[in-house]
Amino acid sequence: MPKLKTHRAAAKRFRKTAKGFKRGQSHRRHILTKKPSKRKRQLRTGMMVHKTDVDRVKQMLPHS
């Protein structure tokens, strides 16, 4: 049986937490001056990977 390798791109994008996998939020990098404060505030909260995608993320990150 060969060693299981981690998908390096997935390792940089997802973090294992107690509740599942956490992912980054888009639209928070630049051009923030034209976005309303409400939108920026709502983008601040951490996003979890959707339950339908968790199995795929687990397969890419076998050691987490």
MODELLER restraints for C-alpha pairs under 7 A, 6 or more apart:
rsr = mdl.restraints
at = mdl.atoms
rsr.add(forms.Gaussian(group=physical.xy_distance, feature=features.Distance(at['CA:4:A'], at['CA:62:A']), mean=6.97, stdev=0.5))
rsr.add(forms.Gaussian(group=physical.xy_distance, feature=features.Distance(at['CA:6:A'], at['CA:60:A']), mean=5.96, stdev=0.5))
rsr.add(forms.Gaussian(group=physical.xy_distance, feature=features.Distance(at['CA:6:A'], at['CA:61:A']), mean=5.23, stdev=0.5))
rsr.add(forms.Gaussian(group=physical.xy_distance, feature=features.Distance(at['CA:6:A'], at['CA:62:A']), mean=6.39, stdev=0.5))
rsr.add(forms.Gaussian(group=physical.xy_distance, feature=features.Distance(at['CA:7:A'], at['CA:60:A']), mean=5.14, stdev=0.5))
rsr.add(forms.Gaussian(group=physical.xy_distance, feature=features.Distance(at['CA:7:A'], at['CA:61:A']), mean=6.33, stdev=0.5))
rsr.add(forms.Gaussian(group=physical.xy_distance, feature=features.Distance(at['CA:10:A'], at['CA:60:A']), mean=6.61, stdev=0.5))
rsr.add(forms.Gaussian(group=physical.xy_distance, feature=features.Distance(at['CA:11:A'], at['CA:61:A']), mean=6.74, stdev=0.5))
rsr.add(forms.Gaussian(group=physical.xy_distance, feature=features.Distance(at['CA:13:A'], at['CA:23:A']), mean=6.12, stdev=0.5))
rsr.add(forms.Gaussian(group=physical.xy_distance, feature=features.Distance(at['CA:13:A'], at['CA:24:A']), mean=6.81, stdev=0.5))
rsr.add(forms.Gaussian(group=physical.xy_distance, feature=features.Distance(at['CA:14:A'], at['CA:21:A']), mean=6.16, stdev=0.5))
rsr.add(forms.Gaussian(group=physical.xy_distance, feature=features.Distance(at['CA:14:A'], at['CA:22:A']), mean=5.59, stdev=0.5))
rsr.add(forms.Gaussian(group=physical.xy_distance, feature=features.Distance(at['CA:14:A'], at['CA:23:A']), mean=4.98, stdev=0.5))
rsr.add(forms.Gaussian(group=physical.xy_distance, feature=features.Distance(at['CA:15:A'], at['CA:21:A']), mean=5.48, stdev=0.5))
rsr.add(forms.Gaussian(group=physical.xy_distance, feature=features.Distance(at['CA:15:A'], at['CA:22:A']), mean=5.17, stdev=0.5))
rsr.add(forms.Gaussian(group=physical.xy_distance, feature=features.Distance(at['CA:15:A'], at['CA:23:A']), mean=6.72, stdev=0.5))
rsr.add(forms.Gaussian(group=physical.xy_distance, feature=features.Distance(at['CA:16:A'], at['CA:22:A']), mean=6.37, stdev=0.5))
rsr.add(forms.Gaussian(group=physical.xy_distance, feature=features.Distance(at['CA:16:A'], at['CA:64:A']), mean=6.51, stdev=0.5))
rsr.add(forms.Gaussian(group=physical.xy_distance, feature=features.Distance(at['CA:21:A'], at['CA:48:A']), mean=5.77, stdev=0.5))
rsr.add(forms.Gaussian(group=physical.xy_distance, feature=features.Distance(at['CA:21:A'], at['CA:49:A']), mean=5.56, stdev=0.5))
rsr.add(forms.Gaussian(group=physical.xy_distance, feature=features.Distance(at['CA:22:A'], at['CA:46:A']), mean=6.91, stdev=0.5))
rsr.add(forms.Gaussian(group=physical.xy_distance, feature=features.Distance(at['CA:22:A'], at['CA:47:A']), mean=5.83, stdev=0.5))
rsr.add(forms.Gaussian(group=physical.xy_distance, feature=features.Distance(at['CA:22:A'], at['CA:48:A']), mean=4.43, stdev=0.5))
rsr.add(forms.Gaussian(group=physical.xy_distance, feature=features.Distance(at['CA:22:A'], at['CA:49:A']), mean=5.87, stdev=0.5))
rsr.add(forms.Gaussian(group=physical.xy_distance, feature=features.Distance(at['CA:23:A'], at['CA:47:A']), mean=5.59, stdev=0.5))
rsr.add(forms.Gaussian(group=physical.xy_distance, feature=features.Distance(at['CA:23:A'], at['CA:48:A']), mean=5.77, stdev=0.5))
rsr.add(forms.Gaussian(group=physical.xy_distance, feature=features.Distance(at['CA:23:A'], at['CA:49:A']), mean=6.15, stdev=0.5))
rsr.add(forms.Gaussian(group=physical.xy_distance, feature=features.Distance(at['CA:24:A'], at['CA:47:A']), mean=6.50, stdev=0.5))
rsr.add(forms.Gaussian(group=physical.xy_distance, feature=features.Distance(at['CA:25:A'], at['CA:43:A']), mean=6.67, stdev=0.5))
rsr.add(forms.Gaussian(group=physical.xy_distance, feature=features.Distance(at['CA:25:A'], at['CA:47:A']), mean=6.54, stdev=0.5))
